[in-house]
Structures are given as structure tokens and as C-alpha cells.
Amino acid sequence: MNFGYPFAGTTPPDLFYAAPAIENLLRTDDKGIPIPWLASGWTVAPDYKSITFTIKKGIKFHDGTDFDASALKYNFETHAASPMPDLKAITSVDVVDKYTAKVNLSKYQPHLFSILATGRAGWMISPTAAAKMTPDELKIHPVGTGPFKFDEFKRDTYVKFSRFNEYWQTGKPYLDGIQYDIIVDPVTAMMAFKSGKEMVHWNPTPKEAADLKAAGYNVSAAQASIYQWIPDSANADSPWSNVDVRRAAQHAIDTVSMAKAEGYGWADPYWNQVFPKGNPANDPTIVGYPYNVDKAKELMKKAGYASGFKTTLLTTTPPLGDFEIATQNYLKQIGIDAEMKPLPPPAYMAMNTQGWKNGLYRSQSVASLGADPGYQMAQYLSTPSNYWMSCIRPQSVQDLILSSSTETDPVKRVALFKQLSKTIIDDHALIISVWGGYLVTARQKEVMDDTIHSKWTMNWTPEDAWLNK
């Protein structure tokens, strides 16, 4: 686990665990747009070679250290020098005055504000605490500016926080403390929630969430991931290197029915494009590949595979409901005999970063509000990249990723995003998007204003949460 050290890898739950104690320099509004938080504002230089941040006065870390320009400098420069890729464009930070910092850039990246608002790159931790603890200690002893200070962590059991009385927002937080109980067994977790022992069930399954909602519990959901298959398009001897085969497979899968069956009301059939609704890159004019078995068979014949072929479905354990089996059955309709190949998580991740042959790799890309489309696709489809290694990278896609990642005009960026999405889907059929999933949360009726899974998937507002007894 790592819910206190921003300069090393984290998992999505770590962002959630960190929220009571650590705050980001920026946040996102309800539409996913970055807004000031610990920073009061920012100005981009006319030459786009620097960004000057102003910092709100009177903010302290839990150890009494001031959050000021020097603390921002420590966090940014340490992150830039770390193995983490997020802030590599930062070359240095100049302290202009106590509450003003000039961030110097090797190149301007419009997505910078998004990652400062939504991920570990924007975490601000105490430089004083960092000087006293090792990275491994900091990972499980967060020292931030948040509404609650860290008390205790017992691995696989709980994380405890208590109210920070010097929190910078007057009168907040409203709660005396927060405790995460880590219950691995889903049956035990559900029993604890229904008994009233637990106030919030962070991540029930869609089926469980539907049942809880029907029972009268308060359930919220936030767009999370697009579930997809990535064909082996990079190996010339693979049938998937033929664009018509990729198009046929997409036409053969009834994504609307799958979303309905799998999501229990919390899934969207993203059968026509890469980016989800609400994202600037979402283009409602893209038709994509609606369910049409006859069209799929025509394309298979055109590609020279009228009799079909054998392939593999590379997935991990546990399976994603009936996602894999349904895909297997749909592909069988057009002669594609797909053998299921579930892999343990380490081997599954190795396939992603090292490549695979003649198969479909089960993947999921971020669909949350606040995720920058240019940065997102650059992670997967740029050259070089560490993901989707058996996916071809056409020059037209590369050009659009570069353009959308460097364009400074927001209106022009949106136009480039839509063009990128259309190129990925219509021109090259690089991704077989199936459906978009939500992360859901159920809570007892007295839990108010927590915002867990109401907009951004991993962040919430513990300072605003209260109990209506």
C-alpha cells in the first residue's frame, strides 16, 4: 500500500485511502475541469515555458510545517526527479516569495493541470516529515494538509484518522474521525454493512449495488473504466493485423446487451468510440460498429477468413463477470474460436507491457471525469509506450496524440481529441470497446455529503461529510 508517498507507484484504492490526510494542489469541479484548491490560482507564461502558482495563506501540514512555495518546490522537484513519469516536464521551481512559485518547464503540457487535480502527482506532503522518514515509512504514514491526520495503520485490517483541529477551512471537518475497515471477503463486507457496523460500502458489485438500492440504501456511481479488448494488430502473421477482422469482431459483439446484463443499471454500451460521455473527446457523430452479425461475416470473408480462425482471450483472475464468456460466444457466431486463457495478475500485466500474439487482451482504460484524453491515449498508444505493446501505432494516431498533447488552445484541443477518437475507431479499429463501467458506493441513510463515487472515482470530500442522526 502507498497512501502517503507521491513519488512512487500507487493503486487506485491508495488515492481513496489518502484523501482524509493528503490534499492535491488542484481539484476538479463537477464537470471534471481543474480548479484551484491549495493553490489559489495560476498563470501560464506567454511563451508557455513556465507556470506561476499562487498559494492560499494559512495552510499547515499536520506536523505544523507551513504549506508554502518552498513546500511546493520540494514536492514538484522531488516528483520530477523520481521514476514517476507525471512531472518529467518540470525542470525546476523558483520560489518567488513565500506564497508564489514559478514552475519551469522543458515543454508545455496542457494535461498537467488534470494530473495535479486527480492523481498522486498533485499530492502535497510535508518536506519536514519526508526528511525524517524513509519512503517506506511515508507510504503508510501520510503527513499532508487534509482535514484528518493519520493515527494508525494495521495491514489488511484498518486505517485510522482523527480530526485535524488546525485544518485551513474554518469549521471543518465535521466528523471526529474516519476509519477504513479493510474487509477482503465480499460476503463478510456486505454483512458488516447491512448490520450497520460499517457506514459506507466503498465498492459493491453492480448486482449488490442494485439490490442495496432496491432495499432503500443511498447508492451513488461514478464513471470509471471502459472495458475493452485490444487485438494483436502489430504482428503481421496474426489475423488481427487485418483491419477488417478487427471491424468484424466489433460488429459481432452485442455491446448493448452485454452492458445491460453485466451492469445492472451501472454500465454504458461504449460500442462506438474510445472516450466516454462527458469527456471532451466524446464525439456523438462517430458511428463505429453496431451489432450486426451479417456485416461481421461479410468483413470476415473480405479479409480471407470466411471459415474463421483460432485465437485466445487473454484475461486475468478473477473473471469480469460473464464478460469473457459472452465475448467468446459472440465471436463464435462468425467462426472465431477463442480459447480462454486466464492468467495470474503478474503474468497478465507482463503481457500488457511485453506483448502477446494472435489474441485479444482484456483491458480497461480510464473513463473518469477529469482524465485528460490526450494524456490518457499517450499512455497507451504513443511511441514509445509501456502498454498495449501488441497494438499497432499508425502515424496518423501518433500525429494526433502529439498535436492534442501540445495544443494550448482549449477549443482546438477538443477538436483534435474528437479527430483522434475517430481515427482510432473508424480508420484503424484499434480498440474493441465493449462497455463502460461505474464504481458504485452504498451508504447508510445518515451519511451525508461525502461525494464518494459521485463524480471522480477515487477522490472524495471527507471535510464535507457529516452524519444526520
C-alpha positions as MATLAB code, in Angstrom:
seq = 'MNFGYPFAGTTPPDLFYAAPAIENLLRTDDKGIPIPWLASGWTVAPDYKSITFTIKKGIKFHDGTDFDASALKYNFETHAASPMPDLKAITSVDVVDKYTAKVNLSKYQPHLFSILATGRAGWMISPTAAAKMTPDELKIHPVGTGPFKFDEFKRDTYVKFSRFNEYWQTGKPYLDGIQYDIIVDPVTAMMAFKSGKEMVHWNPTPKEAADLKAAGYNVSAAQASIYQWIPDSANADSPWSNVDVRRAAQHAIDTVSMAKAEGYGWADPYWNQVFPKGNPANDPTIVGYPYNVDKAKELMKKAGYASGFKTTLLTTTPPLGDFEIATQNYLKQIGIDAEMKPLPPPAYMAMNTQGWKNGLYRSQSVASLGADPGYQMAQYLSTPSNYWMSCIRPQSVQDLILSSSTETDPVKRVALFKQLSKTIIDDHALIISVWGGYLVTARQKEVMDDTIHSKWTMNWTPEDAWLNK';
ca = [
       0.000    0.000    0.000;
       1.044    3.582   -0.592;
      -1.258    6.292    0.680;
       1.364    8.804    1.774;
       4.320    8.931   -0.633;
       3.586   10.560   -4.017;
       6.958    9.768   -5.566;
       6.302    6.034   -6.049;
       3.596    3.927   -7.634;
       0.093    3.792   -6.225;
      -3.005    1.728   -6.863;
      -6.466    3.300   -7.244;
      -7.540    2.408   -3.672;
      -4.450    4.225   -2.350;
      -5.884    7.503   -3.663;
      -9.039    6.837   -1.684;
      -7.161    5.922    1.500;
      -5.041    9.066    1.224;
      -7.933   11.533    0.873;
      -8.531   12.301    4.574;
      -4.890   13.268    5.138;
      -3.446   14.416    1.820;
      -4.816   17.076   -0.492;
      -3.956   17.904   -4.089;
      -2.712   21.263   -5.225;
      -5.774   21.433   -7.500;
      -9.151   19.721   -7.634;
     -11.793   19.183  -10.302;
     -15.251   20.665  -10.475;
     -18.406   18.669  -11.203;
     -17.554   18.636  -14.920;
     -14.014   17.379  -14.371;
     -12.360   20.758  -15.007;
      -9.282   21.520  -12.842;
      -9.869   24.285  -10.281;
      -7.732   25.833   -7.501;
      -7.567   24.073   -4.156;
      -4.389   24.516   -2.078;
      -3.308   26.831   -4.872;
      -5.382   29.985   -5.166;
      -4.658   30.271   -8.878;
      -2.072   30.048  -11.642;
      -0.774   31.934  -14.646;
       0.807   30.409  -17.746;
       3.692   32.446  -19.204;
       3.149   33.880  -22.719;
       5.934   31.629  -24.047;
       4.442   28.568  -22.278;
       7.780   27.807  -20.640;
       6.592   28.295  -17.075;
       3.518   28.294  -14.832;
       3.319   30.540  -11.772;
       1.192   29.221   -8.912;
      -0.083   31.345   -6.042;
      -0.772   29.533   -2.774;
      -3.501   30.096   -0.214;
      -2.212   31.533    3.045;
      -2.565   29.930    6.465;
      -2.397   26.268    5.415;
      -0.381   23.932    7.616;
       0.718   20.329    7.354;
      -0.204   18.010   10.216;
       3.284   18.324   11.703;
       2.985   22.128   11.916;
       5.062   22.891    8.804;
       3.691   25.713    6.640;
       2.416   24.835    3.208;
       4.101   27.499    1.109;
       6.146   27.946   -2.070;
       9.108   26.084   -0.577;
       6.907   23.068    0.163;
       5.530   23.155   -3.383;
       9.082   23.331   -4.716;
      10.061   20.264   -2.689;
       7.093   18.226   -3.891;
       7.377   19.165   -7.566;
      11.138   18.825   -7.883;
      11.214   15.539   -5.954;
       8.449   14.131   -8.126;
      10.181   15.282  -11.319;
      13.398   13.535  -10.230;
      11.591   10.317   -9.244;
      10.899    7.322  -11.528;
       7.286    8.503  -11.847;
       6.566    9.947  -15.330;
       3.915   12.523  -14.471;
       6.006   15.646  -13.846;
       9.044   14.988  -16.052;
       8.433   18.239  -17.942;
       9.277   20.224  -14.792;
      12.927   21.308  -14.832;
      12.972   23.431  -11.668;
      10.842   25.532   -9.341;
      11.701   29.099   -8.326;
      10.397   30.455   -5.025;
       9.263   33.976   -5.972;
       8.002   34.733   -2.466;
       6.514   32.749    0.416;
       3.252   32.149   -1.413;
       4.312   32.279   -5.059;
       6.202   29.609   -7.009;
       7.311   29.677  -10.638;
       7.394   26.208  -12.196;
       9.812   25.996  -15.138;
       9.076   23.558  -17.955;
      11.089   21.817  -20.641;
       7.857   21.767  -22.653;
       4.295   22.852  -22.007;
       1.810   20.045  -21.351;
      -1.874   21.035  -21.162;
      -2.702   17.824  -19.295;
      -0.516   18.912  -16.359;
      -3.425   20.587  -14.562;
      -5.564   17.462  -14.848;
      -2.978   15.188  -13.233;
      -2.299   17.749  -10.473;
      -6.015   17.680   -9.679;
      -6.706   13.956   -9.804;
      -3.624   11.862   -9.058;
      -0.625   11.403   -6.830;
       1.364   13.980   -8.840;
      -0.722   16.670   -7.167;
      -0.312   15.331   -3.618;
       1.350   17.802   -1.277;
       3.235   16.222    1.645;
       5.310   17.815    4.385;
       9.009   18.251    3.469;
       9.799   18.128    7.199;
       8.152   14.736    7.604;
       9.827   13.481    4.422;
      13.239   14.380    5.853;
      12.531   12.351    8.996;
      11.061    9.203    7.459;
      12.058    6.707    4.802;
       9.890    6.340    1.685;
       8.529    3.049    3.026;
       7.559    4.742    6.286;
       5.898    7.622    4.458;
       3.854    5.221    2.355;
       1.886    4.216    5.433;
       2.301    7.429    7.495;
       0.795   10.247    5.398;
       1.548   13.804    6.528;
      -0.490   16.246    4.471;
      -2.761   19.261    4.834;
      -6.029   17.318    4.868;
      -8.933   17.554    7.317;
      -7.849   14.421    9.190;
      -4.433   13.422   10.468;
      -3.146    9.884   10.329;
      -3.365    7.817   13.526;
      -2.796    4.130   12.857;
      -2.495    1.517   10.145;
      -2.829   -2.220   10.640;
      -2.178   -4.098    7.419;
      -5.211   -5.826    5.909;
      -7.302   -4.651    8.880;
      -7.819   -0.877    9.141;
      -6.537    2.675    8.637;
      -7.480    5.292   11.258;
      -7.564    9.092   11.092;
      -8.599   11.741   13.634;
      -9.822   15.310   13.207;
      -7.109   17.882   12.379;
      -8.079   20.887   14.509;
      -5.889   23.321   12.531;
      -7.422   22.486    9.178;
      -7.415   25.524    6.902;
     -11.157   25.509    6.143;
     -12.809   27.153    9.154;
     -15.290   24.922   10.958;
     -14.344   21.801    9.069;
     -14.186   18.842    9.204;
     -17.487   17.920   10.823;
     -16.552   14.393   11.853;
     -14.280   13.482   14.763;
     -12.528   10.764   12.811;
     -12.566    8.312    9.924;
     -11.717    4.639    9.936;
     -11.332    2.425    6.874;
     -12.013   -1.201    7.724;
     -10.350   -3.451    5.150;
     -12.608   -6.478    4.633;
     -11.364   -8.664    1.796;
     -14.150  -11.236    1.780;
     -17.142   -9.720   -0.091;
     -19.739  -11.703    1.873;
     -18.292  -10.551    5.196;
     -18.087   -6.971    3.913;
     -21.742   -6.990    2.888;
     -22.833   -8.468    6.218;
     -20.894   -5.802    8.115;
     -22.535   -3.071    6.061;
     -26.082   -4.403    6.341;
     -25.700   -4.875   10.099;
     -24.905   -1.179   10.457;
     -21.386   -1.798   11.729;
     -19.997   -0.099    8.611;
     -21.375    3.254    7.437;
     -20.159    3.058    3.822;
     -19.604    0.147    1.433;
     -16.999    1.609   -0.910;
     -17.198   -0.756   -3.860;
     -20.031   -3.315   -4.009;
     -20.542   -5.159   -7.270;
     -23.151   -3.733   -9.670;
     -25.537   -6.568   -8.706;
     -25.031   -5.893   -4.996;
     -25.490   -2.167   -5.568;
     -28.751   -2.741   -7.451;
     -30.051   -4.898   -4.597;
     -28.992   -2.314   -1.993;
     -30.656    0.497   -3.910;
     -33.866   -1.550   -4.148;
     -33.650   -2.041   -0.375;
     -33.588    1.721    0.181;
     -29.898    2.417    0.691;
     -28.330    5.561   -0.766;
     -26.241    4.451   -3.748;
     -24.049    6.663   -5.957;
     -21.948    5.867   -9.008;
     -19.092    7.463  -10.942;
     -17.820    6.662  -14.420;
     -14.713    4.579  -14.002;
     -13.432    2.431  -16.859;
     -14.157    1.398  -20.407;
     -13.814   -2.371  -20.666;
     -12.319   -3.398  -23.975;
     -10.343   -5.951  -25.932;
      -7.042   -4.946  -27.543;
      -6.327   -7.056  -30.651;
      -2.841   -8.201  -31.619;
      -2.629   -5.863  -34.595;
       1.152   -5.389  -34.518;
       2.206   -8.922  -35.525;
       1.842   -9.337  -39.309;
       1.169  -13.091  -39.047;
      -1.802  -12.526  -36.739;
      -5.325  -12.445  -38.237;
      -5.907   -9.412  -36.027;
      -3.412   -7.415  -38.109;
      -6.184   -7.183  -40.735;
      -8.387   -4.162  -40.015;
     -11.465   -5.906  -41.446;
     -11.078   -8.727  -38.917;
     -10.974   -6.147  -36.124;
     -14.065   -4.458  -37.531;
     -15.842   -7.804  -37.889;
     -15.190   -8.692  -34.250;
     -16.639   -5.381  -33.104;
     -19.777   -5.879  -35.213;
     -20.143   -9.396  -33.802;
     -20.353   -8.323  -30.152;
     -23.717   -7.101  -28.863;
     -22.331   -4.492  -26.509;
     -25.756   -3.100  -25.649;
     -26.966   -6.459  -24.348;
     -23.676   -7.067  -22.542;
     -23.836   -3.708  -20.775;
     -27.396   -4.382  -19.688;
     -26.620   -7.878  -18.423;
     -23.324   -7.027  -16.722;
     -24.034   -3.575  -15.326;
     -27.400   -3.927  -13.567;
     -28.051   -0.299  -14.433;
     -24.447    0.855  -13.951;
     -22.912    0.234  -17.363;
     -22.975    2.069  -20.684;
     -22.540    0.433  -24.105;
     -19.498    2.266  -25.422;
     -19.631    0.344  -28.687;
     -18.802    3.264  -30.928;
     -15.727    5.060  -29.586;
     -12.851    5.275  -27.163;
     -13.814    8.103  -24.827;
     -16.840    8.154  -22.503;
     -19.712   10.581  -22.331;
     -18.810   13.777  -20.528;
     -15.244   13.606  -21.815;
     -14.264   16.382  -24.275;
     -13.136   13.747  -26.763;
     -16.508   12.029  -26.904;
     -17.894   12.571  -30.407;
     -21.571   11.661  -30.882;
     -21.115   11.665  -34.681;
     -18.915    8.548  -34.594;
     -20.967    5.551  -35.732;
     -18.431    2.827  -35.012;
     -19.535   -0.799  -35.293;
     -23.068   -1.541  -34.055;
     -24.103   -5.159  -33.534;
     -24.560   -6.697  -36.982;
     -23.619  -10.365  -37.449;
     -24.265  -10.336  -41.202;
     -21.930   -7.365  -41.646;
     -19.344   -9.112  -39.479;
     -19.449  -12.219  -41.666;
     -19.065  -10.116  -44.820;
     -15.950   -8.493  -43.368;
     -14.506  -11.873  -42.359;
     -14.965  -13.093  -45.935;
     -13.398   -9.913  -47.310;
     -10.392  -10.414  -45.033;
      -9.947  -14.011  -46.260;
     -11.228  -15.678  -43.080;
     -14.672  -16.882  -44.177;
     -14.009  -20.134  -42.328;
     -12.801  -18.311  -39.240;
      -9.662  -18.945  -37.181;
      -8.475  -19.866  -33.709;
      -7.378  -17.210  -31.233;
      -7.056  -16.615  -27.480;
      -8.750  -14.331  -24.988;
      -6.048  -13.147  -22.606;
      -7.602  -12.229  -19.298;
      -6.856  -12.347  -15.598;
      -8.353  -13.865  -12.492;
     -10.977  -13.410  -11.265;
     -13.035  -13.083  -14.461;
     -15.074   -9.944  -15.077;
     -18.487  -11.484  -14.542;
     -19.636  -13.026  -17.830;
     -17.633  -10.529  -19.889;
     -15.171  -13.083  -21.245;
     -17.697  -15.878  -21.812;
     -20.116  -13.567  -23.606;
     -17.311  -12.314  -25.863;
     -16.321  -15.897  -26.622;
     -19.892  -16.790  -27.603;
     -20.376  -13.725  -29.796;
     -17.126  -14.335  -31.684;
     -18.099  -17.966  -32.280;
     -21.025  -16.701  -34.398;
     -18.573  -15.554  -37.080;
     -16.182  -18.501  -36.881;
     -13.640  -17.092  -34.432;
     -12.830  -19.892  -31.995;
     -11.495  -18.039  -28.955;
      -9.828  -20.089  -26.227;
      -9.976  -18.515  -22.789;
      -6.561  -18.028  -21.218;
      -6.853  -16.622  -17.686;
      -3.517  -15.514  -16.221;
      -2.400  -14.684  -12.693;
      -2.166  -10.886  -12.275;
       1.664  -10.637  -12.628;
       1.681  -12.625  -15.887;
      -1.350  -10.712  -17.133;
       0.386   -7.369  -16.549;
       3.545   -8.686  -18.205;
       1.522   -9.400  -21.365;
       0.419   -5.772  -21.405;
       3.942   -4.414  -21.182;
       5.751   -7.101  -23.227;
       3.204   -8.030  -25.878;
       1.177  -11.044  -26.979;
       0.466  -12.960  -30.211;
      -2.764  -13.823  -32.021;
      -5.098  -12.870  -29.233;
      -7.331  -10.280  -27.648;
      -6.022   -8.711  -24.447;
      -8.682   -7.724  -21.937;
      -8.007   -4.164  -20.873;
      -9.698   -1.166  -19.372;
      -8.918    2.494  -19.866;
      -9.832    5.408  -17.654;
     -13.300    6.837  -18.192;
     -13.445    9.199  -15.226;
     -14.336   12.836  -15.459;
     -11.141   14.825  -15.038;
      -8.967   12.413  -17.006;
      -7.236   14.296  -19.820;
      -7.867   12.482  -23.141;
      -4.541   13.455  -24.712;
      -2.545   12.222  -21.728;
      -4.673    9.081  -21.491;
      -4.121    7.975  -25.077;
      -0.458    8.936  -24.949;
      -0.056    6.394  -22.133;
      -1.391    3.611  -24.346;
      -0.735    4.444  -27.979;
       2.230    6.809  -28.188;
       5.712    5.731  -29.295;
       7.397    4.624  -27.163;
       4.810    3.322  -24.709;
       4.771    0.717  -21.969;
       1.234   -0.533  -22.546;
      -0.770   -2.375  -25.217;
       2.531   -3.473  -26.722;
       0.953   -5.644  -29.448;
      -1.221   -2.812  -30.738;
      -0.057   -1.037  -33.908;
       0.708    2.657  -33.690;
      -0.256    4.248  -37.016;
       1.456    7.512  -37.862;
      -1.890    9.304  -38.123;
      -2.605    8.377  -34.499;
       0.878    9.432  -33.414;
       0.495   12.808  -35.094;
      -2.845   13.471  -33.411;
      -1.592   12.389  -29.983;
       1.336   14.784  -30.321;
      -0.866   17.620  -31.561;
      -3.520   17.180  -28.870;
      -0.855   16.877  -26.160;
       0.803   20.167  -27.072;
      -2.048   22.359  -28.357;
      -2.581   25.292  -25.996;
      -5.944   26.476  -27.334;
      -8.699   24.548  -25.443;
     -11.165   24.737  -28.361;
      -8.597   23.386  -30.805;
      -7.650   20.642  -28.345;
     -11.239   19.402  -28.192;
     -11.382   19.275  -31.997;
      -8.135   17.274  -32.055;
      -9.458   14.900  -29.373;
     -12.506   14.118  -31.489;
     -10.380   13.610  -34.571;
      -8.117   11.288  -32.589;
     -11.060    9.241  -31.362;
     -12.475    8.968  -34.880;
      -9.097    7.909  -36.281;
      -8.592    5.220  -33.634;
     -12.061    3.753  -34.195;
     -13.179    4.468  -37.768;
      -9.836    4.343  -39.570;
      -7.981    1.641  -37.677;
     -10.395   -0.177  -35.295;
      -7.518   -0.447  -32.814;
      -9.729   -0.999  -29.786;
     -12.799   -3.176  -29.365;
     -14.714   -1.125  -26.801;
     -17.446   -3.160  -25.132;
     -18.992   -1.263  -22.251;
     -18.250    1.441  -19.728;
     -18.370    0.556  -16.067;
     -19.057    2.617  -12.977;
     -17.682    2.393   -9.471;
     -20.576    2.388   -7.045;
     -20.853    3.133   -3.341;
     -23.634    2.372   -0.890;
     -24.043    4.236    2.375;
     -26.281    4.274    5.398;
     -29.036    6.899    5.261;
     -27.397    9.136    7.858;
     -24.160    9.609    5.845;
     -24.315   12.996    4.138;
     -22.204   14.978    1.619;
     -19.317   12.537    1.361;
     -19.375   12.651   -2.501;
     -17.778    9.185   -2.697;
     -18.220    7.928   -6.270;
     -20.383   10.865   -7.212;
     -18.034   12.463   -9.773;
     -14.347   11.483   -9.671;
     -13.779    7.804   -8.923;
     -11.061    7.908   -6.258;
     -11.302   11.328   -4.646;
     -13.962   12.350   -2.172;
     -14.596   15.237    0.226;
     -14.056   13.986    3.781;
     -14.031   17.587    5.051;
     -17.689   17.976    3.989;
     -19.015   14.629    5.237;
     -21.358   14.566    8.234;
     -23.861   12.271    9.950;
     -27.546   13.139   10.139;
     -28.552   11.357   13.333;
];
